[in-house]
Every structure is written in structure tokens, then in C-alpha cells.
Amino acid sequence: MDTGQLVLIIVLAVVVVAAVIIAVVVGRKKKTELNRRRAGELREKADQEAVGAHQAKAQSAQAEAAAVQAEVEANRLRREADRHAEKAEEASGRVEEHLRHADKVDPDVRTGRDRENDTDRERDRDMGSRDERLTRDRSARESVREEPLRDDSVRDSSRRDGDRNV
């Protein structure tokens, strides 16, 4: 190889190395610029989400305040309901006291013993009529009657309704 060819190879090698270096530098610049754009977009997105997060926190705080206020109101209403219940209980007690006093004063009012005797009498009377009905029912069931059925068979009344004579 002569010197001209050697110089040409060296020059070509330097040009190729220079082209590679330039390509790497340009590629890095493009990549850096692309990364800057991406970072800017991510920052914008983060800012938007920060605003959304701040709004969500504010709504959460409002909801919490409303819940606390509702609890305070509920406690107030419970206390008010308890006061009303106490007043109602006192009023019922006064009514009962007035009724007892009226019963003591009224000569026509029957005492507790009279009411118990009346209750016993009514219970005895009810039991007697019930026993009488049961006796009538049994005697009616015990009498043998034959009634024609829809399928022209005969039923014996002394048996249960489900049994049939065919």
C-alpha cells in the first residue's frame, strides 16, 4: 500500500469516527429534548392531579365537618327526645295519680277485689260454655250419618273426614 492509500484510509476512518461522534451528540440532544418535554408533561399532569387532590381534601374536610355537625345535632335531638320522654312519663304518672284519687273519691267505683271476683266469674262462665260446646261437638261427631259424596260413595261421619267407605 502506498502512502496515498494509507492517508485516504486514515481520513476515511477519521470521518467515520467524526460522523459517529456527531450522530451520538445529535442523538443525545434529541433524547435530552424529548426527556425535557416528557418531564414538562409529567409536571403539568402532577399539577393537575395536585389541584384535584386539593379539591378532594377540601371535600373530605367538608364532609367530615358535616358529619360532626350531624352528630352534634343527633345528640341534641336525643337529649330533647329524652326530655320529652321524661315529661311524658311524669304526665302519665300524674294521670294515674289523678285516676287513683278519683277512684278513691268516687263511691261507685269497684275495688280491685270486686274486679278479681268478676274476672273469675267471667272465666268460669266462659269455661262452662266452652265445655258445653265441646260436648255438643262430640255428640254430633259420634252420631253416625251417611252423606252421599260427589263420587257417589258414602262417608261415615264417625270416622275422620279423610277416610271413605268405597
BAFI-3210 file (N, C-alpha, C; in Angstrom, 3 decimals, decimal comma, padded with zeros to 6 digits):
// residues 166
n [1|2|3|4|5|6|7|8|9|10|11|12|13|14|15|16|17|18|19|20|21|22|23|24|25|26|27|28|29|30|31|32|33|34|35|36|37|38|39|40|41|42|43|44|45|46|47|48|49|50|51|52|53|54|55|56|57|58|59|60|61|62|63|64|65|66|67|68|69|70|71|72|73|74|75|76|77|78|79|80|81|82|83|84|85|86|87|88|89|90|91|92|93|94|95|96|97|98|99|100|101|102|103|104|105|106|107|108|109|110|111|112|113|114|115|116|117|118|119|120|121|122|123|124|125|126|127|128|129|130|131|132|133|134|135|136|137|138|139|140|141|142|143|144|145|146|147|148|149|150|151|152|153|154|155|156|157|158|159|160|161|162|163|164|165|166]
n.u [000,808|000,434|001,382|-000,563|-002,884|-002,929|-003,213|-005,677|-007,261|-006,920|-008,032|-010,637|-011,298|-011,166|-013,213|-015,399|-015,373|-015,773|-018,323|-019,783|-019,447|-020,704|-023,292|-023,935|-023,849|-025,873|-028,005|-028,099|-028,775|-031,337|-032,596|-032,349|-033,854|-036,340|-036,734|-036,931|-039,346|-041,103|-040,785|-041,801|-044,487|-045,217|-044,936|-046,949|-049,178|-048,937|-049,367|-052,042|-053,236|-052,555|-054,118|-056,618|-056,351|-056,169|-058,717|-060,206|-059,361|-060,393|-063,138|-063,390|-062,793|-064,968|-067,057|-066,431|-066,743|-069,484|-070,419|-069,638|-071,148|-073,686|-073,646|-073,541|-076,005|-077,654|-077,115|-078,148|-080,841|-081,385|-081,102|-083,188|-085,338|-085,182|-085,800|-088,454|-089,560|-089,236|-090,926|-093,338|-093,546|-093,743|-096,181|-097,875|-097,679|-098,842|-101,427|-102,216|-102,100|-104,105|-106,298|-106,350|-106,841|-109,339|-110,763|-110,699|-112,225|-114,706|-117,787|-118,984|-117,127|-115,631|-113,716|-110,409|-110,649|-113,312|-113,193|-111,472|-113,032|-115,138|-113,740|-112,980|-115,510|-116,380|-114,490|-115,101|-117,697|-117,165|-115,642|-117,536|-119,404|-117,743|-117,133|-119,672|-120,063|-118,048|-119,000|-121,370|-120,271|-118,818|-120,882|-122,244|-120,373|-120,152|-122,555|-123,822|-123,846|-124,751|-123,587|-124,044|-121,375|-119,537|-118,502|-120,305|-119,871|-120,094|-119,874|-118,797|-119,658|-118,580|-115,968|-112,760|-112,604|-111,020|-111,113|-112,773|-115,571|-115,710]
n.v [-001,142|002,114|005,423|007,268|005,826|004,951|007,341|008,058|006,035|006,608|009,148|008,582|006,944|008,773|010,511|008,812|008,199|010,787|011,243|009,346|010,302|012,797|011,897|010,577|012,711|014,388|012,630|012,352|014,972|015,156|013,155|014,213|016,544|015,382|014,072|016,327|017,427|015,342|015,366|017,913|017,539|015,570|017,076|018,995|017,310|016,338|018,700|019,196|016,948|017,497|019,712|018,477|016,656|018,430|019,591|017,300|016,805|019,079|018,648|016,325|017,312|019,044|017,180|015,738|017,751|018,196|015,717|015,730|017,874|016,796|014,732|016,220|017,493|015,242|014,271|016,416|016,211|013,686|014,240|016,057|014,399|012,617|014,387|014,991|012,454|012,050|014,075|013,106|010,730|011,732|013,100|010,941|009,617|011,527|011,497|008,863|009,052|010,946|009,500|007,330|008,735|009,783|007,384|006,632|008,602|008,419|006,920|004,940|003,368|000,229|-001,914|-003,421|-006,080|-006,649|-006,515|-008,651|-010,808|-010,578|-011,121|-013,780|-014,954|-014,460|-015,979|-018,561|-018,775|-018,616|-020,960|-022,873|-022,583|-023,259|-025,950|-026,968|-026,546|-028,218|-030,694|-030,811|-030,814|-033,219|-035,079|-034,708|-035,591|-038,212|-039,390|-041,432|-040,669|-040,914|-039,551|-038,694|-038,517|-036,608|-038,391|-040,430|-042,186|-043,256|-041,539|-042,183|-040,602|-040,989|-041,547|-040,104|-037,209|-037,701|-040,447|-042,842|-044,825|-047,181]
n.w [000,000|-000,715|000,339|-000,207|-000,257|002,332|003,722|002,794|003,893|006,586|006,729|005,969|008,099|010,177|009,407|009,544|012,268|013,238|012,174|013,546|016,140|015,908|015,295|017,671|019,478|018,461|018,709|021,474|022,177|021,045|022,510|025,066|024,787|024,245|026,679|028,328|027,403|028,070|030,863|031,401|030,613|032,483|034,813|034,433|034,440|037,050|038,444|037,752|038,926|041,537|042,035|041,823|043,945|046,058|045,935|046,493|049,113|050,336|049,950|051,450|053,992|054,292|054,263|056,555|058,471|058,152|059,004|061,684|062,545|062,103|063,974|066,339|066,154|066,205|068,782|070,242|069,525|070,615|073,356|073,615|072,937|075,079|077,178|076,479|076,727|079,459|080,407|079,388|080,806|083,397|083,110|082,559|084,981|086,659|085,613|086,197|088,963|089,428|088,481|090,287|092,629|091,968|091,810|094,482|095,633|094,332|094,949|093,444|092,226|091,727|093,793|093,654|094,467|093,876|091,107|090,559|091,433|089,593|087,254|087,708|087,771|085,125|083,717|084,641|083,619|080,863|080,542|081,146|079,044|076,959|077,545|077,210|074,458|073,423|074,235|072,748|070,170|070,168|070,492|068,143|066,321|067,023|066,386|063,873|060,593|057,289|054,430|051,064|048,751|046,296|044,448|044,469|046,577|050,033|053,093|056,340|059,206|061,688|061,404|060,588|058,428|056,201|055,725|053,755|052,863|050,411]
ca.u [000,000|001,270|001,074|-001,835|-003,992|-002,912|-003,776|-007,103|-007,901|-006,920|-009,011|-011,966|-011,521|-011,450|-014,540|-016,389|-015,397|-016,404|-019,753|-020,363|-019,489|-021,767|-024,581|-024,167|-024,138|-027,206|-028,963|-028,218|-029,521|-032,736|-033,098|-032,451|-035,016|-037,530|-036,891|-037,419|-040,781|-041,814|-040,765|-042,766|-045,836|-045,454|-045,139|-048,297|-050,124|-048,840|-050,024|-053,487|-053,629|-052,425|-055,339|-057,684|-056,137|-056,515|-060,183|-060,710|-059,119|-061,354|-064,439|-063,313|-062,896|-066,361|-067,882|-066,121|-067,402|-070,924|-070,673|-069,527|-072,335|-074,831|-073,551|-073,933|-077,460|-078,286|-077,032|-079,114|-082,180|-081,538|-081,360|-084,540|-086,277|-085,166|-086,580|-089,877|-089,967|-089,370|-092,159|-094,469|-093,610|-094,285|-097,591|-098,586|-097,739|-099,866|-102,744|-102,509|-102,357|-105,437|-107,301|-106,434|-107,504|-110,755|-111,358|-110,868|-113,280|-115,971|-118,389|-119,476|-116,002|-115,456|-112,336|-109,658|-111,195|-114,541|-112,801|-110,922|-114,165|-115,835|-112,895|-113,104|-116,858|-116,413|-113,682|-115,891|-118,814|-116,603|-115,245|-118,754|-119,961|-116,806|-117,363|-120,958|-119,857|-117,267|-119,885|-122,249|-119,475|-118,508|-122,096|-122,565|-119,428|-120,342|-123,740|-123,435|-124,658|-124,180|-123,864|-123,502|-120,274|-119,596|-118,187|-121,366|-119,530|-120,756|-118,920|-119,247|-119,307|-117,867|-114,553|-112,194|-113,084|-110,160|-111,411|-114,010|-116,001|-115,943]
ca.v [000,000|003,308|006,448|007,927|004,954|004,941|008,627|008,003|005,157|007,319|010,243|007,957|006,486|009,976|010,994|007,868|008,413|012,091|011,078|008,593|011,209|013,771|011,187|010,328|014,004|014,804|011,705|012,703|016,225|014,839|012,392|015,153|017,398|014,540|013,884|017,594|017,512|014,359|015,873|019,030|016,957|014,923|018,128|019,533|016,296|016,334|019,924|018,970|015,986|018,179|020,515|017,503|016,129|019,511|019,658|016,108|017,035|020,086|017,975|015,411|018,125|019,495|016,024|015,461|018,796|017,921|014,543|016,173|018,701|015,881|014,044|017,188|017,653|013,993|014,261|017,397|015,636|012,610|014,864|016,620|013,264|012,132|015,336|014,787|011,170|012,270|014,847|012,215|009,797|012,485|013,353|009,670|009,379|012,414|010,996|007,683|009,510|011,564|008,441|006,610|009,612|009,821|006,102|006,632|009,545|008,008|005,790|003,921|002,611|-001,070|-002,114|-004,456|-007,399|-006,826|-006,790|-010,013|-011,731|-010,532|-011,814|-015,215|-015,368|-014,485|-017,115|-019,772|-018,786|-018,947|-022,363|-023,686|-022,564|-023,993|-027,375|-027,316|-026,631|-029,419|-031,849|-030,835|-031,193|-034,648|-035,867|-034,613|-036,429|-039,609|-039,920|-041,953|-040,177|-041,230|-038,484|-039,013|-037,671|-036,285|-039,552|-041,405|-043,072|-042,861|-041,237|-042,487|-039,418|-041,344|-041,600|-038,821|-036,779|-038,224|-041,858|-043,045|-046,205|-047,286]
ca.w [000,000|-000,773|001,315|-000,574|000,180|003,791|004,146|002,482|004,886|007,857|006,588|005,999|009,464|010,992|009,000|010,087|013,730|013,435|011,872|014,671|017,290|015,629|015,412|019,099|020,114|017,996|019,318|022,903|022,257|020,777|023,655|026,180|024,493|024,429|028,122|028,880|027,080|028,908|032,237|031,449|030,577|033,780|035,817|034,212|034,912|038,512|038,910|037,623|039,955|042,828|042,177|042,106|045,292|046,988|045,933|047,196|050,536|050,780|050,030|052,590|055,206|054,377|054,639|057,960|059,259|058,102|059,847|063,080|062,804|062,190|065,271|067,367|066,030|066,660|070,244|070,737|069,353|071,609|074,659|073,544|072,999|076,465|077,993|076,168|077,309|080,900|080,608|079,127|081,934|084,526|082,837|082,733|086,422|087,225|085,181|087,017|090,333|089,430|088,332|091,563|093,587|091,582|092,195|095,932|095,977|093,707|095,664|092,514|091,673|092,377|094,238|092,943|094,803|093,099|089,715|090,501|091,518|088,303|086,270|087,973|087,334|083,659|083,283|084,900|082,676|079,551|080,554|081,097|077,689|076,101|077,801|076,600|073,011|073,143|074,398|071,580|069,007|070,253|070,272|066,719|065,584|067,358|065,710|062,569|059,491|055,993|053,477|049,738|048,302|044,876|043,611|044,767|047,675|051,262|054,146|057,697|059,984|062,908|061,058|060,179|057,110|055,130|055,483|052,975|052,577|048,969]
c.u [000,882|000,740|-000,258|-003,036|-004,073|-003,530|-005,269|-007,839|-007,988|-007,967|-010,416|-012,306|-011,865|-012,839|-015,618|-016,512|-016,082|-017,902|-020,447|-020,485|-020,603|-023,142|-024,921|-024,554|-025,536|-028,281|-029,185|-029,034|-031,017|-033,360|-033,289|-033,672|-036,319|-037,797|-037,396|-038,924|-041,601|-041,897|-041,760|-044,201|-046,184|-045,684|-046,532|-049,361|-050,126|-049,524|-051,547|-053,987|-053,523|-053,659|-056,522|-057,574|-056,513|-058,033|-060,783|-060,512|-060,122|-062,746|-064,484|-063,461|-064,322|-067,275|-067,674|-066,806|-068,915|-071,275|-070,616|-070,754|-073,577|-074,820|-073,987|-075,444|-078,192|-078,246|-078,017|-080,537|-082,427|-081,848|-082,768|-085,584|-086,335|-085,965|-088,068|-090,387|-090,141|-090,647|-093,379|-094,647|-094,191|-095,779|-098,410|-098,724|-098,785|-101,258|-103,141|-102,848|-103,741|-106,523|-107,451|-107,164|-108,997|-111,445|-111,595|-112,054|-114,633|-116,548|-118,837|-118,366|-115,831|-113,993|-111,681|-110,189|-112,471|-114,200|-112,246|-112,039|-114,934|-115,040|-112,996|-114,456|-116,929|-115,629|-114,458|-117,035|-118,312|-116,221|-116,473|-119,342|-119,043|-116,993|-118,657|-120,816|-119,081|-118,138|-120,808|-121,487|-119,171|-119,742|-122,480|-121,638|-119,686|-121,581|-123,340|-124,416|-123,971|-124,586|-123,302|-122,420|-120,397|-119,339|-119,124|-120,936|-120,174|-119,687|-119,567|-118,768|-118,549|-116,376|-114,060|-112,631|-112,270|-110,467|-112,718|-114,299|-116,321|-116,761]
c.v [001,245|004,350|007,123|007,107|004,939|006,225|008,602|007,146|005,886|008,443|009,669|007,484|007,669|010,509|010,091|008,069|009,738|011,997|010,342|009,508|012,234|013,117|010,943|011,621|014,475|013,914|012,021|013,982|015,974|014,103|013,302|016,052|016,622|014,318|015,160|017,745|016,563|014,831|017,022|018,517|016,308|015,959|018,747|018,571|016,245|017,562|019,769|018,008|016,596|019,042|019,593|016,944|017,178|019,648|018,479|016,248|018,027|019,469|017,021|016,173|018,635|018,359|015,673|016,476|018,576|016,738|014,922|017,001|017,820|015,125|014,969|017,371|016,408|013,901|015,241|016,846|014,493|013,188|015,439|015,508|012,698|013,061|015,160|013,486|011,306|013,034|013,966|011,239|010,493|012,733|012,083|009,347|010,254|011,950|009,799|008,092|010,141|010,502|007,646|007,443|009,683|008,523|006,045|007,504|009,066|006,804|004,670|003,057|001,325|-001,250|-003,212|-005,833|-007,669|-007,173|-008,202|-011,036|-011,746|-011,271|-013,325|-015,719|-015,462|-015,677|-018,416|-019,889|-019,173|-020,419|-023,264|-023,713|-023,309|-025,495|-027,827|-027,448|-027,886|-030,657|-031,953|-031,283|-032,683|-035,486|-035,815|-035,496|-037,904|-040,197|-040,290|-041,431|-040,558|-040,132|-038,901|-038,001|-037,436|-037,491|-040,725|-042,428|-042,517|-042,627|-041,537|-041,342|-039,766|-041,470|-040,209|-038,507|-037,380|-039,681|-041,967|-044,529|-046,266|-048,495]
c.w [000,000|000,205|001,005|-000,097|001,700|004,330|003,902|003,500|006,225|007,819|006,652|007,422|010,358|010,662|009,588|011,591|014,027|013,194|013,007|015,882|017,109|015,789|016,877|019,795|019,720|018,632|020,799|023,068|022,044|021,966|024,864|025,993|024,699|025,914|028,797|028,630|027,956|030,360|032,396|031,464|031,918|034,882|035,683|034,747|036,446|039,094|038,851|038,702|041,349|043,087|042,518|043,513|046,331|047,081|046,692|048,699|051,099|050,921|051,211|053,898|055,385|054,820|056,106|058,864|059,289|058,994|061,324|063,453|062,939|063,513|066,402|067,353|066,532|068,186|070,858|070,652|070,329|072,980|074,706|073,635|074,412|077,370|077,750|076,780|078,816|081,215|080,418|080,287|083,158|084,336|083,027|084,220|087,084|086,852|086,023|088,447|090,435|089,322|089,627|092,611|093,276|091,966|093,700|096,338|095,484|094,436|094,732|091,945|092,464|092,727|093,431|093,239|094,019|091,657|089,570|090,559|090,207|087,229|086,454|087,500|085,809|083,123|083,485|083,904|081,288|079,476|080,462|079,701|076,734|076,279|077,150|075,085|072,645|073,255|073,192|070,344|069,012|069,945|068,802|065,904|065,835|066,699|064,290|061,544|058,208|055,025|052,130|049,372|046,815|043,992|043,905|045,797|048,933|052,316|055,481|058,572|061,246|062,655|060,720|058,761|055,986|054,800|054,734|052,869|051,095|048,670]
res [m|d|t|g|q|l|v|l|i|i|v|l|a|v|v|v|v|a|a|v|i|i|a|v|v|v|g|r|k|k|k|t|e|l|n|r|r|r|a|g|e|l|r|e|k|a|d|q|e|a|v|g|a|h|q|a|k|a|q|s|a|q|a|e|a|a|a|v|q|a|e|v|e|a|n|r|l|r|r|e|a|d|r|h|a|e|k|a|e|e|a|s|g|r|v|e|e|h|l|r|h|a|d|k|v|d|p|d|v|r|t|g|r|d|r|e|n|d|t|d|r|e|r|d|r|d|m|g|s|r|d|e|r|l|t|r|d|r|s|a|r|e|s|v|r|e|e|p|l|r|d|d|s|v|r|d|s|s|r|r|d|g|d|r|n|v]
***
